[in-house]
Amino acid sequence: MDPPVPMRRTAPPPPPKAFLFTFSDGSILRKISARDLVKIPIWKGNRILDHVHKDAIAKSLKQGSKSLDLKPFHIVSYPVDEEDTTEILSFVVDGQHRYSIIKESDNQDLMCW
């Protein structure tokens, strides 16, 4: 019997207490810091960032950057087999305009879901 393949992750998993809910399809709603969110790359298949739309979102913020987390960010994680390891890749697939506002912000201490 072959030994189990070691797992290598692009980012450490969040602590279990950050898991808020598991949906019936296996999707997980969890809370992470904005600082950890901006370490996850944007999926290359996303549409091109619309700076006019991003600026409109930034201007419409009434409660500061904390209102950027009113809608969940969608992050997809999946395993990629390499020679002797399996790497878990994660990408932001929804929320790229809000993500870019947070990334450019001085306040990355807020929490996102």
Backbone torsions as a table, in degrees:
resi	resn	phi	psi	omega
1	MET	NA	132.1	179.8
2	ASP	-72.5	145.4	175.7
3	PRO	-68.5	155.2	179.8
4	PRO	-63.2	146.3	179.4
5	VAL	-76.0	127.0	178.9
6	PRO	-65.9	145.5	179.1
7	MET	-97.8	136.0	173.5
8	ARG	-121.7	128.5	-176.5
9	ARG	-109.0	149.8	176.7
10	THR	-74.1	-27.9	176.8
11	ALA	-145.5	148.8	179.8
12	PRO	-65.6	146.2	178.8
13	PRO	-67.6	152.3	179.0
14	PRO	-70.2	158.9	176.8
15	PRO	-62.3	148.3	-177.5
16	PRO	-53.5	-32.5	-179.3
17	LYS	-65.5	-15.4	179.5
18	ALA	-78.9	-11.8	177.6
19	PHE	-77.9	119.1	-177.6
20	LEU	-94.8	-34.6	-174.8
21	PHE	-164.0	143.9	172.6
22	THR	-114.9	123.2	-179.3
23	PHE	-80.2	165.3	-177.4
24	SER	-64.0	-23.3	178.4
25	ASP	-87.1	3.8	179.4
26	GLY	93.4	-7.3	176.6
27	SER	-64.9	147.2	-177.3
28	ILE	-119.9	130.3	171.8
29	LEU	-95.0	120.8	-179.6
30	ARG	-140.4	160.4	-179.5
31	LYS	-108.0	131.0	176.8
32	ILE	-134.2	161.0	179.0
33	SER	-74.9	153.6	176.5
34	ALA	-61.2	-33.8	178.3
35	ARG	-60.7	-39.6	176.9
36	ASP	-75.6	-35.2	179.4
37	LEU	-59.4	-45.6	-175.5
38	VAL	-74.0	-3.6	172.8
39	LYS	-82.3	-17.1	179.9
40	ILE	-86.2	126.9	-178.0
41	PRO	-72.0	157.3	173.4
42	ILE	-77.0	137.3	178.0
43	TRP	-63.3	132.3	-177.1
44	LYS	-64.9	-18.3	179.5
45	GLY	-81.9	-4.2	177.7
46	ASN	-66.3	156.8	174.2
47	ARG	-64.7	163.2	179.7
48	ILE	-65.6	138.5	-179.5
49	LEU	-60.0	125.0	-180.0
50	ASP	-94.4	103.5	-175.6
51	HIS	-66.0	-30.7	177.3
52	VAL	-65.9	-43.7	178.1
53	HIS	-64.5	-43.2	179.3
54	LYS	-60.6	-44.2	179.4
55	ASP	-64.6	-36.4	178.3
56	ALA	-65.5	-40.5	177.2
57	ILE	-63.2	-45.7	-178.9
58	ALA	-60.8	-40.4	-179.6
59	LYS	-71.2	-29.5	-176.6
60	SER	-81.3	-5.8	-179.0
61	LEU	-65.6	119.2	-178.5
62	LYS	-98.1	-26.4	-177.6
63	GLN	-111.5	23.8	-179.0
64	GLY	77.6	-167.1	-174.7
65	SER	-66.4	-16.9	-179.3
66	LYS	-64.1	-25.1	179.8
67	SER	-78.2	-0.9	177.1
68	LEU	-71.6	-16.2	-177.9
69	ASP	-102.1	18.0	179.0
70	LEU	-68.7	-25.2	176.5
71	LYS	-116.7	135.0	-178.0
72	PRO	-63.0	147.3	169.9
73	PHE	-84.3	141.6	178.6
74	HIS	-103.3	120.4	-179.1
75	ILE	-121.2	130.5	177.5
76	VAL	-107.5	132.5	176.0
77	SER	-124.0	137.4	179.3
78	TYR	-150.9	152.7	-179.3
79	PRO	-82.4	142.9	173.4
80	VAL	-126.3	119.6	179.9
81	ASP	-78.6	128.9	173.4
82	GLU	-112.5	-170.3	-175.2
83	GLU	-52.8	-56.9	-175.7
84	ASP	-126.1	9.6	178.8
85	THR	-141.0	166.7	171.0
86	THR	-118.0	123.1	-179.9
87	GLU	-102.4	137.3	176.1
88	ILE	-95.2	116.0	177.4
89	LEU	-99.0	140.4	178.8
90	SER	-129.4	141.3	179.2
91	PHE	-142.1	145.0	172.2
92	VAL	-81.1	120.5	-178.4
93	VAL	-109.6	-10.5	176.5
94	ASP	-147.9	131.3	179.6
95	GLY	111.5	19.3	-174.3
96	GLN	-64.3	-29.6	179.4
97	HIS	-72.6	-44.2	175.7
98	ARG	-65.1	-40.2	177.4
99	TYR	-56.4	-46.0	-177.7
100	SER	-66.9	-32.4	176.8
101	ILE	-66.7	-44.4	178.4
102	ILE	-63.3	-43.7	-177.6
103	LYS	-61.3	-35.5	-179.8
104	GLU	-84.8	-8.8	-176.6
105	SER	-78.1	153.4	173.0
106	ASP	-80.1	-19.8	-177.2
107	ASN	-101.5	92.2	175.9
108	GLN	-106.5	22.3	-178.8
109	ASP	-92.5	-2.5	179.6
110	LEU	-79.3	164.5	-179.3
111	MET	-104.1	145.0	-178.6
112	CYS	-127.5	156.3	170.7
113	TRP	-136.2	NA	NA
